[in-house]
């Protein structure tokens, strides 16, 4: 019953997280595109930075943006904040349900760091708080006067943090926590900076004063960070299903690729929304594609892996010792009443049907067995890999 309850909670929280994220990312992308599409017209009222005309759903929309704020507060003002808040809250719950509840299998890898569950959970939660504080101080440092340099420092810091996570957690958890930390920075930008600054502007307007333009400049810097980090954080969140990405021993280098590719793709769309064409944007998608190919090549380069001769009997013994305890019609592992994902290795036909997944998760990476609970050695992984690549022959 506990496993069933856990699966239902995980399913419901994941669905809520996805729905909330769609709302936040959608509104974020829309407003960034809107901001970049603004065009100035001398006939616009005083204080209006620009306007944008759109057509959607059979109607026309005229939207204007003020450089700071209008002279008078409108009767109705729409706020966009709960999309960000609900995305982070549901994501935090999902982190707890998936990685804290299942810490022994997903969060902790005894071959990386043999730490107790309580300490692992404390590091997991505490790192998000510490990461936000350090990021916030970075944005308030003198580097804020040079946004490109600030973002470059942030880029290096995120890659380094992924490496640090990899010294404590499993490879899967390292990537996921890097994404969770970025998401925390993005949500913190909305909750701690952007919305409070906007509220200050509103209060000044209500009091009949003139708002300080600095509030808008600060919010713009944080919004730009959120814009360029959105695609990388989405990639890291869905990476759980793809050990080819997070399971590499140099997975922090893979994060560097993901950050660069996602940022370049967003830069392309931002420039396109500005109305730029030609060589101003032609280089961006080809460069992103080149980096993607480089990342794929890196994922296939595993000089650390051992080579082994074809030994069918020994390979089948490896499957029986390290795989079939869970993946069987009748699992012997106390944590499973049925095979995870319905994947079973009771006979050669079943093994051959799932050979690519076995290679990806137990040979090309160390993701399986979960947390390496059974103590599968590099030599055993090499023997299993040689056998699976040969087609899993009986003898």
Secondary structure by P-SEA (a helix, b strand, c coil): caaaaaaaaaaaaaaaaaaaaaaaaaaaaaaaaaaaabbbbcccccccccccccccccbbbbbbbbcccccccccbbbbccaaaaaaaaaaaaaaaacccccccccccccccccccaaaaaaaaaaaaaaaaaaaaaaaaccccccaaaaaaaaaaaaaaaaaaaaacccaaaaaaaaaaaaaaaaaaaaaccaaaaaaaaaaaaaacbbbbaaaaaaaaaaaaaaaaaaaaaaaaaacccccccccccaaaaaaaaaaaaaaaaaaaaaaaaaccccccccaaaaaaaaaaaaaaaaaaccccbbbbcccaaaaaaaaaaccccccccccccccccccccccccccaaaaaaaaaaaaacccccccccccccccccaaaaaaaaaaaaaccccc
